[in-house]
Amino acid sequence: MSNQSVEFQAKMYVYDLNNCAKEFGFKPDENWELSLASASEAIDIEKKYYPTITTKVLPEILGELMRVVKVKLIEAKAGFERKFDSGVTSSGRDLQYLVAFNPKRVRP
């Protein structure tokens, strides 16, 4: 996949994050955390937090997409700060999802 495709995917993902934050009324101290996850980890995060924004990505571009999303979120001055958790949560190498969630918004 070309670098242009990664840029486009990142732009669309950041757009979705900003829309979701506005829709759910994120406060200035509420931030997205990003995580690389396997399929089962993505499901676990979605069960624990709401809202979440999950996208499936080819494993070979996952790291690059996460890096570009971070840069675009920092550049986008949407009125609130963003903090990132770039830690790899999987012990295996089957990562194929980029998941954004707010750790303060736990699903009831």
BELUR-V252691 format. One record per pair of residues at least 4 apart in sequence whose ideal C-beta (glycine too) atoms are under 6 Angstrom apart, sorted by the first residue. I is the first residue (numbers start at 1). J is the second residue. D is the distance in whole Angstrom. If there is no record, write none. Layout:
<<I/J/D> <I/J/D>>
This chain:
<<1/5/5> <1/61/5> <6/61/6> <6/64/5> <6/65/5> <6/68/6> <9/65/6> <10/65/6> <10/68/4> <10/69/5> <10/72/5> <13/55/6> <13/69/5> <14/72/5> <14/73/6> <16/53/5> <17/32/6> <17/53/6> <17/100/6> <18/78/5> <20/51/5> <20/53/6> <21/26/4> <24/51/6> <26/30/4> <28/80/5> <30/102/6> <30/104/6> <31/82/5> <31/83/4> <32/82/6> <32/100/5> <33/85/4> <33/101/6> <33/103/6> <34/84/5> <34/100/5> <35/85/6> <35/89/5> <35/99/5> <36/88/5> <36/95/5> <37/41/4> <37/42/4> <37/89/6> <37/97/5> <37/99/5> <38/90/5> <38/94/5> <38/95/6> <41/89/6> <41/90/6> <42/54/5> <42/97/4> <42/99/5> <45/49/6> <45/52/6> <45/99/5> <45/101/6> <46/52/5> <49/101/4> <49/105/6> <50/105/6> <50/107/4> <52/99/6> <52/101/5> <53/100/5> <54/97/6> <54/99/5> <55/98/5> <56/96/6> <56/97/6> <57/62/5> <57/65/5> <57/98/6> <59/96/5> <61/65/6> <62/95/6> <66/98/6> <70/84/6> <73/82/5> <90/95/5>>
